[in-house]
Amino acid sequence: MTLHADTDASPQPPATGESIDAGTGGHKPPGLFGVVAFPGLAVWRRWPVAASLLFAAGVIAPFYATVLLLQNRNDIVDLLSRPNVLRGMALVAVASIASRIVAVWLTADRLDDIEEQRRMRVWGSLAVMVLSGPTALAVVRMEQARTVVTEVFQQSPTAGVVTLPETVIDPYEGEFETVLLLGSDEGDDRVGIRTDTMLLAIIHKASGRASLVSVPRNLVSAKFPPGSPLAELYPRGFDDMLNAVYGIVENDEELVDAYETPEAKAGIRALTETISYTLGIPIDDYVLVNSCAFVGVVDAIGGVIIDIDKELPMPSKMRCSNYRLTPTIGPGETYMDGTKALGYVRSRMADSDYDRMERQRILLETIASEIGFDDILEQFGDLTKAMKDNVETSMTLEEARTMLSIMQNGDGTLGSVGIAPPLFHPSEPDFDLLQAIIHDIRRSLAEGTPLTIAATTTTTTG
């Protein structure tokens, strides 16, 4: 008789400390932390393709995005100011969140117990959502930044260029970046827009020396380029103040058709050409900011501190202000948020238009010398509403960055020049003198010598 082993013997229980989980192939699935930290690894054997995609989206892509940010940490603004990079970073962030949600649900399917599946899905999804809060906020901020970059800034570097007639020789051709800064004081008490703030930022590219030149809003008899539509209408010069050019053009359909371009409204283009020809200076770009943008931008950068030399009455009511101002501010160092800064540059109850022009220059000098472009871009969440519908510019983002970089990395000087009496009388303009003043300003910036025009008010901030 032959003896055979009992093949029907019951399987032996696992050794102490060992466990077999039903539906997992004998391997216990990773805990919740492992699933969230390394999405895809828990389902590698069952769904290798899906696991690879989840790991790539949840781990590899964020890793390389982080490396890219670290490699460009010294110029992070340049990196994040590119719309394609911003969109790519946002997609990586979204994929990182989505891959973890999917990984949690796929891993839960490996569990045979229905209650365990439910707990894995609920708690796993909650853990991912909580941990993804900062990422979601970053995605929102990046999309806001991309929107501002694409909708506010231009793509073409020549969008706002206004050159002098061929008959005029520019001795400093190519040496300067000149930007026309416009502030509109539109409101419920007036029809249309008047550009009551007009300044030229003249920047010497090689040295970084710069000057803010106030253009008087009450300049009369402004000249128009020969052959232009406005020159045909006003052959002897404009019959109103300079700040009315924008509104005159925008309210005339024929002039709108003649001046409007894809990059600029007709009123802005006409005003830029007028100032360029009247002052005898080429203009590379313009920036138009209305009251709402002004308040929002100053608030977003945390406000500014201005030293006021005397008590200054404040306007009682202003469009886009956040609260009613006190009757006066100053004297002495005064902190200004957006509303107070708007009152500071618009107050005209205690002094003249020329004092108001001086305050505008002082405020812009303070912002330019103390606030970097990095600081501004970091506040895109607060700036989006202020800039998107309230700022118009012909500049590309790179041109804006370059301009501020030149001003902040130059020799540290920022001159302020007011074209005002007794040197120049806007109501009885001597245009040859006006152009000579502009020429001397550019000469002093190019040579690094003091501006020597008598009776011109200048200030310098370090």
C-alpha positions in Angstrom: 0.0 0.0 0.0 1.2 3.4 -0.9 0.7 6.3 1.3 -0.2 9.7 -0.2 0.0 13.2 1.4 -3.4 14.6 2.3 -4.0 17.1 -0.5 -7.2 18.3 1.1 -5.5 19.7 4.1 -6.7 23.1 5.1 -4.3 26.0 4.4 -2.2 27.0 7.3 -2.8 30.5 8.9 -0.2 33.1 8.2 2.7 33.5 10.6 2.5 35.9 13.4 2.8 39.5 12.2 1.8 38.7 8.6 -1.5 39.7 7.0 -3.2 39.3 3.7 -5.7 41.9 2.5 -8.5 40.7 0.3 -8.4 42.3 -3.1 -4.9 43.7 -2.8 -2.9 40.7 -4.1 -1.4 40.0 -0.7 0.0 43.5 -0.2 -1.4 46.0 2.2 -2.2 49.3 0.3 -0.3 52.4 1.4 -1.8 54.7 4.0 -3.5 58.0 3.1 -0.2 60.0 3.4 1.5 57.8 0.8 -1.4 58.0 -1.6 -1.5 61.8 -1.4 2.3 62.3 -1.4 3.1 59.9 -4.2 -0.1 59.6 -6.4 -0.1 56.5 -8.6 2.3 54.2 -6.7 -0.4 52.3 -4.9 -2.0 51.2 -8.2 1.2 50.6 -10.1 0.7 46.8 -10.5 -2.9 46.9 -11.5 -2.9 50.0 -13.8 0.7 50.8 -14.7 -0.2 53.4 -17.5 -2.6 55.3 -15.3 -0.2 55.1 -12.4 2.6 56.5 -14.5 0.4 59.4 -15.7 -0.6 60.2 -12.1 2.9 60.1 -10.8 4.1 62.3 -13.6 1.3 64.9 -13.1 1.5 64.8 -9.3 5.2 64.6 -8.6 7.5 64.9 -11.6 5.9 68.0 -13.2 5.7 70.0 -9.9 9.3 69.0 -9.2 10.6 70.4 -12.5 8.4 73.5 -12.1 10.0 74.1 -8.7 13.4 73.6 -10.1 12.6 76.2 -12.8 11.5 78.7 -10.2 14.6 78.1 -8.1 16.9 78.5 -11.1 15.3 81.8 -12.0 14.8 83.1 -8.4 16.9 86.1 -9.1 14.6 87.2 -11.9 11.3 85.5 -10.9 9.3 88.4 -12.3 10.7 87.9 -15.8 9.8 84.3 -15.7 6.3 84.7 -14.4 5.5 87.7 -16.6 5.5 85.5 -19.7 1.9 84.5 -20.4 3.0 81.0 -21.7 4.9 80.3 -18.5 2.1 81.5 -16.3 -0.4 79.3 -18.2 2.0 76.3 -17.9 2.5 76.8 -14.2 -1.3 77.0 -13.7 -1.8 73.8 -15.6 0.9 72.0 -13.6 -0.8 73.2 -10.3 -4.2 72.0 -11.5 -2.8 68.6 -12.7 -1.1 68.2 -9.3 -4.4 68.5 -7.5 -6.4 66.4 -9.9 -3.9 63.6 -9.9 -4.1 63.2 -6.2 -7.9 63.1 -6.2 -7.9 60.4 -8.9 -5.2 58.5 -7.0 -7.3 58.5 -3.9 -10.3 57.1 -5.7 -8.4 54.4 -7.6 -6.7 53.3 -4.5 -10.0 53.0 -2.7 -11.2 50.6 -5.4 -8.5 48.2 -4.2 -10.3 47.8 -0.9 -13.0 45.1 -0.7 -14.7 46.6 2.3 -17.3 49.1 1.3 -16.9 51.2 4.4 -13.2 51.3 4.0 -13.6 52.5 0.4 -15.9 55.3 1.6 -13.6 56.4 4.3 -10.6 56.4 1.9 -12.5 58.5 -0.6 -14.0 61.0 1.8 -10.9 61.6 4.0 -8.5 61.4 1.1 -10.4 64.0 -0.9 -10.7 66.2 2.1 -6.9 65.9 2.8 -6.1 66.8 -0.8 -8.4 69.8 -0.9 -7.0 71.1 2.4 -3.4 70.6 1.4 -4.1 72.1 -2.1 -5.4 75.4 -0.7 -2.2 77.3 -1.3 -1.8 75.7 -4.7 -5.3 76.8 -5.7 -4.6 80.3 -4.5 -1.4 80.3 -6.6 -3.4 79.2 -9.7 -5.9 82.0 -9.2 -3.1 84.6 -8.8 -1.2 83.3 -11.9 -4.4 83.5 -14.0 -4.9 87.0 -12.7 -1.4 87.9 -13.7 -1.7 86.3 -17.1 -5.0 88.3 -17.7 -3.3 91.6 -16.9 -0.3 90.8 -19.0 -2.3 89.9 -22.0 -5.1 92.5 -21.8 -3.2 95.5 -20.5 0.2 95.3 -22.1 0.8 95.3 -25.8 2.5 92.7 -27.9 4.2 95.1 -30.4 7.1 97.2 -29.1 6.3 99.9 -31.6 2.6 100.3 -30.7 3.0 103.8 -29.2 5.9 105.3 -31.1 5.5 108.8 -32.3 8.4 110.2 -34.3 9.3 113.7 -35.3 8.9 114.9 -38.9 11.7 113.9 -41.2 12.8 117.6 -41.5 13.6 117.7 -37.8 17.0 116.3 -36.7 17.1 114.6 -33.3 20.6 115.0 -31.9 19.9 112.3 -29.3 18.2 109.7 -31.5 18.0 106.3 -29.9 19.6 107.5 -26.6 16.3 108.1 -24.6 13.2 106.2 -23.7 10.4 108.7 -23.4 7.0 107.8 -22.0 3.9 110.0 -21.8 2.2 109.5 -18.5 -1.5 110.6 -18.5 -3.9 110.8 -15.7 -7.6 111.4 -16.4 -9.9 113.2 -14.0 -13.1 111.9 -15.4 -16.1 112.2 -13.1 -19.9 112.7 -12.7 -19.5 116.5 -12.9 -18.1 116.6 -16.4 -18.7 115.2 -19.8 -16.0 112.9 -21.2 -12.4 112.7 -20.1 -9.9 115.4 -19.7 -6.2 114.5 -19.2 -5.5 116.9 -16.4 -2.2 115.1 -15.5 0.4 115.0 -18.3 4.0 114.1 -17.6 6.9 113.0 -19.7 9.2 110.4 -18.2 12.5 111.0 -20.1 15.1 108.3 -19.4 18.7 108.2 -20.6 19.2 104.5 -21.4 22.9 104.3 -20.9 23.1 106.0 -17.5 19.6 105.5 -16.0 19.3 109.2 -15.3 15.7 110.3 -15.7 13.5 113.3 -15.4 9.8 113.8 -14.9 8.6 116.8 -16.9 5.2 118.2 -16.2 3.3 119.3 -19.3 0.9 122.2 -18.4 -2.7 121.1 -18.9 -3.6 124.8 -19.6 -1.2 125.2 -22.5 -3.0 127.0 -25.3 -2.4 127.1 -29.1 -0.8 123.6 -29.2 0.6 122.7 -32.6 -0.3 119.7 -34.7 1.9 117.8 -37.1 1.6 119.2 -40.7 -0.9 117.2 -42.7 -2.7 115.7 -39.7 -6.5 116.0 -39.4 -6.2 118.3 -36.4 -3.8 120.6 -38.2 -6.4 121.0 -41.0 -9.1 121.9 -38.4 -6.8 124.2 -36.4 -4.2 125.7 -38.8 -3.3 128.4 -36.3 -3.1 126.0 -33.3 -5.6 124.5 -30.9 -8.2 126.9 -29.7 -8.6 125.3 -26.3 -6.4 124.1 -23.5 -4.1 121.0 -24.2 -6.1 118.8 -21.8 -9.1 119.1 -24.1 -7.5 117.4 -27.1 -8.4 113.9 -26.0 -12.1 114.7 -25.5 -12.4 116.7 -28.8 -11.1 113.8 -30.8 -13.1 111.1 -29.0 -16.3 113.0 -29.5 -15.9 113.4 -33.2 -16.5 110.3 -35.4 -14.4 111.5 -38.3 -11.4 112.2 -36.0 -11.9 108.8 -34.3 -11.7 107.1 -37.7 -8.6 109.2 -38.6 -6.6 108.6 -35.4 -7.7 105.3 -33.9 -5.3 102.3 -34.2 -5.6 98.7 -33.0 -3.2 99.6 -30.2 -4.5 103.0 -29.1 -7.7 105.0 -28.8 -8.0 108.0 -31.2 -7.8 110.5 -28.3 -4.6 109.1 -26.9 -2.9 108.9 -30.3 -3.9 112.4 -31.2 -2.7 113.8 -27.8 0.6 111.9 -28.0 1.2 113.3 -31.5 0.3 116.8 -30.4 2.6 116.8 -27.4 5.5 115.3 -29.4 5.2 117.9 -32.1 4.6 120.8 -29.8 7.6 120.0 -27.5 9.8 118.8 -30.3 10.5 115.4 -28.8 9.8 111.8 -30.0 7.6 109.7 -27.7 8.0 106.0 -27.5 5.0 105.0 -25.4 2.1 106.2 -23.3 0.4 105.1 -20.1 -3.2 106.4 -19.3 -4.4 105.9 -15.7 -7.8 106.9 -14.4 -8.7 107.7 -10.9 -9.8 104.2 -10.0 -6.6 102.7 -11.1 -4.6 105.3 -9.3 -6.3 104.5 -6.0 -6.1 100.8 -6.5 -2.4 100.8 -7.4 -1.3 102.9 -4.5 -3.4 100.7 -2.1 -1.9 97.6 -3.6 1.7 98.6 -3.0 1.0 99.5 0.6 0.8 103.3 0.3 3.5 105.9 0.3 4.9 108.5 2.7 5.2 112.1 1.5 6.7 115.0 3.3 4.2 117.9 3.0 5.6 121.3 3.6 2.3 123.0 4.6 -1.2 122.1 5.5 -3.1 121.1 2.4 -6.9 121.3 1.9 -8.5 118.1 0.6 -11.3 117.7 -2.0 -14.6 116.8 -0.4 -15.7 114.2 -2.9 -13.7 112.2 -5.5 -14.7 109.5 -7.9 -13.3 106.1 -6.9 -12.3 107.2 -3.4 -12.9 104.7 -0.6 -13.9 107.2 2.1 -14.4 110.8 2.8 -11.2 112.7 3.4 -10.5 114.9 6.3 -10.6 118.7 5.5 -6.8 118.9 5.5 -3.6 116.8 5.7 -0.1 117.8 6.7 2.3 119.4 7.3 5.1 116.9 7.9 5.6 113.3 6.8 2.2 111.9 5.9 1.3 108.3 5.1 -1.0 108.1 2.1 -3.2 105.3 0.9 -4.8 105.4 -2.5 -7.7 107.7 -1.5 -5.5 110.2 0.3 -2.9 110.1 -2.5 -5.6 111.0 -5.0 -6.7 113.9 -2.9 -3.0 115.0 -2.6 -2.5 115.2 -6.4 -6.0 116.6 -7.1 -6.2 119.3 -4.4 -6.4 122.8 -6.0 -8.1 124.9 -3.3 -5.0 126.4 -1.7 -2.5 126.8 -4.5 -2.1 126.9 -8.3 -2.1 124.4 -11.2 1.7 124.5 -11.1 1.8 123.5 -7.4 -0.5 120.7 -8.3 1.9 119.6 -11.1 4.7 119.6 -8.6 2.8 117.3 -6.2 2.1 114.9 -9.1 5.8 114.7 -9.9 6.7 114.3 -6.2 4.3 111.4 -5.8 5.5 109.6 -9.0 9.1 110.1 -8.0 8.4 108.5 -4.6 6.7 105.5 -6.2 9.4 105.1 -8.9 12.3 105.4 -6.4 10.8 103.2 -3.6 8.7 100.6 -5.3 10.2 97.9 -7.5 8.4 96.1 -10.3 8.7 92.9 -8.3 6.7 94.5 -5.5 4.0 95.4 -7.9 3.7 92.0 -9.6 3.6 90.3 -6.2 0.3 92.1 -5.6 -1.4 91.1 -8.8 -4.4 89.7 -6.8 -5.1 93.3 -5.6 -4.0 95.0 -8.8 -6.0 93.1 -11.3 -9.3 95.0 -10.7 -7.4 98.3 -10.6 -5.5 97.7 -13.8 -7.6 95.6 -16.1 -10.3 98.2 -16.9 -8.6 101.4 -15.8 -5.1 101.4 -17.3 -4.3 101.7 -21.0 -0.7 101.6 -22.3 1.2 101.0 -25.6 4.1 99.4 -23.7 4.9 95.7 -23.7 5.6 94.2 -20.4 9.2 93.9 -21.2 9.4 97.6 -22.0 7.8 98.5 -18.7 10.2 96.2 -16.8 13.2 97.7 -18.7 12.1 101.3 -18.0 11.8 100.7 -14.3 15.0 98.7 -14.2 16.9 101.5 -15.9 15.6 104.0 -13.5 16.3 101.9 -10.4 19.7 100.6 -11.5 21.0 103.8 -12.9 22.9 106.5 -11.0 20.1 106.9 -8.5 18.9 110.3 -9.6 15.5 111.3 -10.7 15.0 114.9 -11.7 11.7 116.7 -11.6 11.1 119.7 -13.9 8.0 121.9 -14.1 7.4 123.9 -17.2 5.7 126.8 -15.5 6.0 130.6 -14.9 8.1 132.7 -14.7 10.2 130.7 -17.2 7.3 129.7 -19.5 3.8 131.0 -19.7 1.3 128.4 -21.0 -1.3 131.1 -21.7 1.2 133.0 -24.0 3.4 130.2 -25.2 6.8 130.7 -26.8 7.2 127.4 -28.5 10.8 127.9 -29.5 11.6 128.4 -25.8 9.5 125.4 -24.9 11.5 123.1 -27.3 14.8 124.6 -26.1 13.8 123.7 -22.5 13.2 120.1 -23.5 16.5 120.0 -25.4 18.4 121.3 -22.4 16.7 118.7 -20.2 17.8 115.9 -22.5 21.3 117.3 -22.8 21.7 117.5 -19.0 20.6 113.9 -18.6 22.9 112.7 -21.4 25.9 114.6 -20.1 25.2 114.2 -16.4 25.4 117.9 -15.8 23.0 120.1 -13.8 20.1 121.7 -15.6 21.1 125.4 -15.9 18.0 127.0 -17.4 17.2 130.0 -15.2 14.0 130.0 -13.2 13.3 126.3 -13.9 12.2 124.5 -10.8 14.1 121.3 -10.3 14.3 118.7 -7.6 16.3 115.6 -7.3 15.7 112.5 -5.2 18.2 109.8 -4.5 
